Amino acid sequence: MHPVPSDPLPRHDPAHVPDVLRIGPNAQATELTWFRYTETSLDEGSGLPPTRPGDVDGDVLWIDVQGLADRETIEQVGDLVGLHPLALVDVAHVEERGKVELYPDFVLVVVRMPTASGLVSTEQVAVCFGGGWVASFQEKRGDRLGPVRDRIRAGRGRIRKAGADHLAFALMDAIVDQYFPIAQELGTRVDDIEERVFASTDAGIMDQLHELRRDIAGLRRALRPLKDGMPQLLRAEVRLLDDETRRYLRDTIDNLLLLGDAAEHYREAVASLMDVHLSRLSHRMNEVMQLLSVIATIFLPLTFLAGLWGMNFDASSSPMYMPETRWYFGYPMALLLMLAIGGGMVWLFWRRGWLRFGARR
């Protein structure tokens, strides 16, 4: 997932024309590959496919664009499969919010897919599909959809037996599956930091909790558009989806709900751990302040006695001199008196429960 920004609104140019394709300054170089297959045949290559969708009855064409720097290539793909100009803008605008758009002849699904560069890093993927074709546009280069390619090459499952709608489902399902390792790693981190919260009052734990909360927020932000958008494919009258693909899509939506519930559970767990950690820090501070207050209270009368005996008296000028100034045992008597007062106060505080010797701090 993209690092969670302080301002969730993307940059917007008021002078921008809505249906004019713009390429971002950080777009990666474009790489184009394609598959054309039926149940019994398979062709693949790079660059634009030599034929248009539907030239061969019953075949499925998948055009995969990785990197969005080449505006001309993106427009050529759009012309080849008949994408609306607004759909092309959504494809190239990598800060687009995840969504599902229903057009008369095709469906556009914009989602975020985890990248290999880190836990909180995602890229935008747009999956468009119509009658006999699928076009996918990945923000970054890198074969994160390799499992789908392998299934097509090997002919595993029903992907080669079904139409373009099943291929689109397989791509979305592969994207959703990539969130499970992230959710599992976040769950492990929540369990580990929970043990640390109850075992220590280290102030550095709060930084780790904030970092964990940020990562969980990134996961929830990536999943929310998927959870909101994909059920639209079931509720809407999408003639491009057959009944069998809808059954598979329901399973993917169930996985999304499972991931969403896990992310929500992690968010609540981290919030509770923050409260517990702050409470333990506050309790620890209260214990320290209580101990310091007891120590100060014990030394208060001792300081008074030390100050009193430390005053200068002249026995020759007044009979009201300190009796201990001329007594041979005056100094040890003063120390014993101070020790008795201090010990008596410690005993009194302990009896009242203000001191807890041996208690875990």
N, C-alpha and C positions, 0 to 999 in steps of 0.2 A: 504494500500500500504506500501511496505517497506519504511522506511524513505529514502528520496532521497539521495543517496551517493554523495560524492564529486567526486568520480571516478566511472562512470557507468559501467566499465568493471569488470566482476566477476573474482574471483581468478582462475588461470589456472595453472595446473601442466604440464610442457612440457613433462614429462615422462609418462603421463597417456595414456593408450591404449583406443582408442575411443569406442570400443564395450564391454568394461569391466565395469560392474555395480559397482558403488561406492556409499556408504552411507555417508551422511554428518554427522559431529560430533554432530550437534544439532537436529538430526532427532527425532521425537516423536515416542513412542511405537505404533506398528501397530495393528489396529483393522479391522477385515474383516467381512463384511456382504454381503448378496446376496438376490436377488429377482428372482424368475422364474414365469412368468405369461403368460396367454393367455387371451382372452376376457372373458372367463368363469371360469378361475381357477387362483389361486395365492398361491405360496409357498415362504417362506422366512426363512432365518436362518443366523447363524454366522459361521465363518470359511470357508474353501473351499467348494463349492457346490458339492453335491454327484455325479452329472452327468455333462458331457461336453456340450457345446453349440451344438444345433442341434439334440440332442438325441430324443427330442420330436418335431414332426412337428408343425410349427406355433408358438412355444413358443419363448419368449424373456428372456434372462438371463442378469441380471445386477449384476456385482461384484463391490462393492465399498470398496476401500482400504483407510483407514484414518490413517495417520502416516506412515512414510517411513523408520522406523528403522530396520525392519526385512527384510533383504535381501533375505532370503530363501523364505518367503511368496510372495514377489514381483516376484521372478523368477518362483514360482509355478503358480501364476496367469498368467504370461506371457506364460508359457508352455501350460496352459489350453486353452487359447484363441488364441495362435499362434502369439504372438508379436515378431517382429524382435528385435534382441539384441540392435540395435541402438535406437529403440523406448523405450526399457526398460531404457537405459541410460538417454534419455530425460525425462522420467517419474521421475526418482530418482534424477536428477540434478535440485534442486529447484531454482537455479539461471538462469535457461533456459529462453531465451526470448520467449515471446508468439509467437506461429506460428501454421500453419496447414501443416501437412505432409501427403502426399498421398502414401500409399503402395498398392501393388497389391490386397491384401485381406482385408485391413482395413484402416481406417483413424485415424490419431492422431491429436488432437487439444490441444494445451497447452495454458492456459489462466491464468490470475491472478484474484482471488476472494477476496473480502473484508472479513476481519475477524471481530469478535466481540470485539477485544481488542483496537480498536481506529480508528480514521478517516483515518490516513495515514498508515494503516497496511493491508497487503494482504498476501495471501498464494497462492502457485502455485497449480493449478488443471489441471490434464491431463485427457482428455476424449478420449478413444479409442473405436471405434465401427466397427463391421463387420457384416456378415450375421447372424442375430439372437442373437447377444450378444453386450453388452456394458461393458467396464471396466473403472472405474473412480479412479483416484489416487489423494487423497488430502494430501497436505503437513502436515496439522495439524488435530488433532482430534477435532470433534465438528460437529454436524449435521446441517451444513449450507444449505444442500440440502433437508431439511425436507419437504418443500412443495411438492417436486416431489414424495417423498415416500408416503405422504398423498394422493396424487392423484392416485397413483398406488393402494393403499389399498382400497380407496373408489371407484375406477373405474370412476372417473370424467373425462369428456372430452373424447378425442379419444386416450388417451395414451395406454389403454389396447387393443384397437382395431387396433392400428398401429404396425409397426415393430420397430426394434432396432434403425433405423435412427431417428424416431420420439422421442424416449427416449433420444437419444443423443442431439437432438434439445432442448428438454425440460430442460435438465441439463444446456446447454449453455444459454438458455433463463432465467433460474432461476439465473444464475450467473450475467447476464447483469442487471436484475431487481434490484439486490442488490446495484447497483451503483446509482440508482435514489435518495434514501434518502441522500446519500453522496453529490450528486450534489445539491440537494435542501438545505442542510445545508450550503454548501459553498456559494450558492446564498444568503442565509439569512445573512451570515457573511459579504459578499461584500456590501449588502445594509446597514447593521448596521455601518460598518466602513466608508462608504461613507458619512453618516450623521455626523460622528465624524470628518472626515477630513475637512468638510466645517463649522463645528461649533467650532473647536478648533485647536490650533497650538501646542498641546502637543507633545513633542519629542517622547514620548513612542508609539505614533501611528505608527511610522515607524517600530518598532519591530513587531507589530501586522501585518502590511502589509507584511513584509518579511515572517512571519510564514504562512500567508494566501497564499502567492505566492508559498511557498514550498508545501503546501497541494494541491494546484491546479496543480502544476507540477507533483505531485505523481499521481493524478487522470488522467492527460493526458498521463503519462507514462504507466499506467495500461490499458487505453483504446486504445492506438495506435495500439498495436499488434492485438487486437480484430477487430478494424476497418480495418486493413490491411489483416488479415487472414481469417475472416469468409466469406467475399465476394468471396474468392477463391473457396469455396465449391459450389458456384453458377456458377462461370465461368468455373471451371474444369469439365471434364467428370467423375463425381463421380457416378458410377452405383449403389452405396449403398444408394443413396438418391432418393426417388420417387418424383414425381411432387408435391404431396400434401405437403410433408415435405419442399420442396423448397419454397412453398408459405408462410408457417409459418416462415421459415428462413429469408425471405425477411422482414417480420415484425420486427424480432429481429435486423436485420441489420439497419432498419430505426430507431429503438430505440438507437442503437449505434451511428448513425450519429447525432441524437438529443443530446445525451450526449456529443459527441465530440464538437458539436457547442456550447453547454452551457459552457464546459470547456474552449474553446477558447475565448468565450465572457468574462468569469470571468478573464482569464489571461490578456486580453487587458484592462479590467476595473481596475484591480489592478495596472497594469503598469501606466495607466492614473492617478489613485489616488496617486501613488507615485510621479509622476511629479507634480501634483497639490499640494501635501503636501510639497514637497521640495520648490516649488515656493512660497507657503504661508510662509514657514519658512524664506526663503530668503527675501521676502517682509517685513516680521515682523522685521527681523534683520536690513534691510535698514531703516525702520522707527525708530527703536531704535537708530541706528547710526546717523540718521538725527537729532533726538531730542537731542542727546548728543552733536552733532556738534553745534546746535543752542545754547544750554546752554553754551558750552565753548566759543562760539563767544560773547554771551552776557556778560559773566564774564571777558572777556579779557580787555575791557576798564576799567571796575570796578576795576580789579586787578591793572591796571596801576595807577589809581587814588589813590587807597589805598596805593600802594607802594610809590607813590610820596609824599602823605601827611605823610606817616610814616617815611620819611627821617628826620634826625636830623639837625636842623638849629640853629645857634647862632645869634640872632638878634643884639647882641652887637658888633659882629665882622664885620657885613656887612649889608648894607641897603637892600640887595636883599633877605631878609628872606621871608618865606611864610607869606602872608598877613593874613591867617586865624589863624596863631599860637598865635596871640595876640587879635583875635576877639572873642567876647563873644559867638556869634552864628556860629562860624566856623565849629564846629562838626556837628550840625544838617544841616547846609548848605551843607556840604560834603555828608551827607547821602541822602539829597533831590536831589542833583546833580546826585549821583549814581542811585537813584531810577528813576529819569527822563530819564537818558540815557538807563537804562535797560528796562523801560517801552516803551520808544520810539523804541528800537530795536525789542522788542516782537511785537509791533503793526506793524512795517515795515515787519517783517517776516510773520506775519499773513496775511497782505495785499497781499503779494507776493505768498501766498499759501504754504509756507514752514512749517507752523504749522496748524494742523487741530484739533481744540478743539472739544471733544465729538465724534470723529470718532472712529469706531470700529477697534481695533488693531488686 
